[in-house]
Amino acid sequence: MKIKTSIIYLCWLCLVPEFVFAQGSEKIQLLHANSLEYDLKTTGKVKRLIGDVKFKQQQTVLTCDSAYQYDDANRIEAFGNVRINHQDSIRLFGDQLNYDGNTRMARLTGKVIMIDDDMTLTSNALDYDMKTNMGYYSDGGKIVSGKNTLTSKYGFYYSGIKEAFFKTNVVLVNPEYTIVTDTLRYRTVSKLTFFHGPTSIKGNTDKLLCNWGVYDTERQIAQFGRGAALKSNSNLLFADSLYYERKTEFGKAFRNIELHDTVNHVIVYGDYGELYGKTKRSIVTTNAVAKQSMENDSFFLFADTIQSFQWGKNNTQFIQAFRHVRIYKSDMQSVCDSLTYNRGDSLIVLYSKPILWSGPNQITADTILLFMQNNKPDSFICNTNAFIVSREAARLFNQVKGKNLYGSFYQNKIRYVFVSGNAQSIYYAKEDSDYIGVNVIDCSEMEFYFDQNRMQRANFINMPEAVLYPMNQRKPEELRLKGFNWHNRLRPSQTLIYKRFSTKSDFLKKTLWDTLIYQ
């Protein structure tokens, strides 16, 4: 038999609170309801409450349209317009609620909303632990915090420390970028995000990838590790770890760096780098190497530091290399202390004791200008103390010396050389395959024609003084022009490339590359 009466309910309500408080603070208190139904067969232990229902337990207040209260189990089931106010700061809303007063666990279903300061969480179902202030969902949810909107399949929110944890299909959307990852922690006050798996951050002009990292969503500053990549304008940057400021486009890269210029097909490697995106400037140092593809060959530039920047009205690109500069190409090599490459004029300038090798020819001067055309050497100028040496035999060297020198290439080999200013030459003359003597010549100007990098014909201009010495009349050591020096031990070889790249693993970079390019 059931009795429905507001009078009985009000009498019961006046008498029960003292009994409830006697049982301890963990008991759920009924504060209000418009009507009460209870079953005498259950000795009043199960109550149905209807209309403006209100409960309280410690610092938690719960309201709803209707509810079942199980006194012995210390549990309630609430229905319709469920609202929980916890510790005066956390508000939860839902269509239905199952609340255990002993464990203080609440499960809300339907259109669930949780609000904590400026954070709003929505889901179809949410479990919330009142003791630990932790809520979680397992079938999809969304958190809105400031300008950030986060969605995932699994989510955990710790209101005590204002931190959320997301797992599986995690997406953070901001007006300026989108983050996609598998695992993410988010602090709602500081707006910091922590990544613990493969992650991408895509903006309007750039894209970032990492396998671990921290991202400040307010200041838009990233610190990535365990493999990181950045795509910005025409540049691709790979590194073991990366620091990047999206607003200023400034970045620092550490260890196993690869900086790709996709327009000019240049890759710069190193172990430390800085990128200034807005000014199109980059610096790479520590084991720095630049590589450019040239037809069926590659051009390698080694240096302590390699810098790239744009200059002038036409934003001409310059590449500079400093200290211990070495160039390797299969048919041309060079060393110097510093170098400047003007891509607008296709001019490479070698400074401070430069040496240039082409086939058997060694070229030195105070400064060497190397002109490129279609990514191939076209011509060169040697300013002051120009000197060309080529080895004929073990101790026999052809030599050309002058104040200045101009030369041209054909199919990557020296074709023509013009020497001016106190020109001198020593070269060994042959008939068929036999040496007939050695020419020692002085004059103001000389020109030489080469075939396959070897001298074939010479013209001596303006009253040359020439002597042909028979072979064996002069010792080879006596046939040396002033300033002669054979630097073959300094000549770069493929060993440089093997040592620099043989131990590198490109698996991780290939994965990042595919993600940057194809997604």
C-alpha angles and dihedrals in degrees: 000000000000125000121200115193135137091208093060089046093052093048090048091048091054093052103039105063094072089052092047094050089048089062093060137266094286094072116105111245122215108218103174147352133159093229141005133210123189136169119238089206089065091047090242095296094126117054132184112211122195133189128020092001115189131184135177135197118175105305094348123097120188129191131180144150094256140353148178115229119201105196098186093049092039089228138127137198113206130193136192127017092008112190130178124191108193122188090340091280109063119069124186128188132187147141096248137017137195109192128183110200094195097056091025089225118150126195116193123188137181117039097359122190128178122188125192115168105303093345120100122186123192129185143141091247133015134182115204128189109208092194098055096026091232126140128186142179129197105188105056133302146173135225123196115197119167107308092343125097116188126190130180143148095246124032138174125191123194106196093184092065096023092238133134131199122203132191135186124014093012116181126177114192122197125169088249103039147003126228121204120185145137100236128024141165119204131192110207096202101045092029090226119154125201121201123206101177143023107329138178129196113193123190134171094273105014145039129206128198131187144152095220133010156117125255126191102212093192099050092026094229120149132198111186134179145173090054123340136188137189130195112195123164105309095342129096117193126192126182143148089250135006140196114198137175108201096194094056095026089229118147142174122205128196132201129350093023123184117183112187122199098197094187097055095027093236125145121194118198129193146124099254130031144165125208124199102188100182093053094036091237129140136176124196123182142165109059089000118184131170120202128192126179115233115185105292093346139065130230114217124195118191123189144139089252132014120192130187125191143149125243140178136021092303094048090240112194119236128190119199128188125192134199127358093019116186129176125198127188122151092250100027136041136175145178130196140139098255140005140193124200116196104196092190092062093026087233126149115193118197115202137193114024096343121188124193124191126197114173107310092343124104115196124193136173141141088268131008124201114200117193119204129200124188088350092304130106109263107171143336140213125206114202119203124351094021113186133175121191129179127177116238097177139340096303101004118102131181109217138191122184136177146134094268134006137196124196139173135206133222119193090348093306130103109265105167138016129188119190124194134183120040091351117194132180140187116185136157117241122219138192110201102320098331127094112234098182146306124275119218110190136176125187141129097260137017137178129199134194120209135199118198089349093305126112111252106162138014138195121200114202131202111018103326121203108217136177125184110206118198115241114272092021091099126036113240089240089059092054097074126118117225110276093026114156128160108215100180092131088063094053112118117237138184088272087081090060095044092051093047100045110019096090098042119114114213099184095100093043091049090054091049091044092053090049093049096045104036104033 
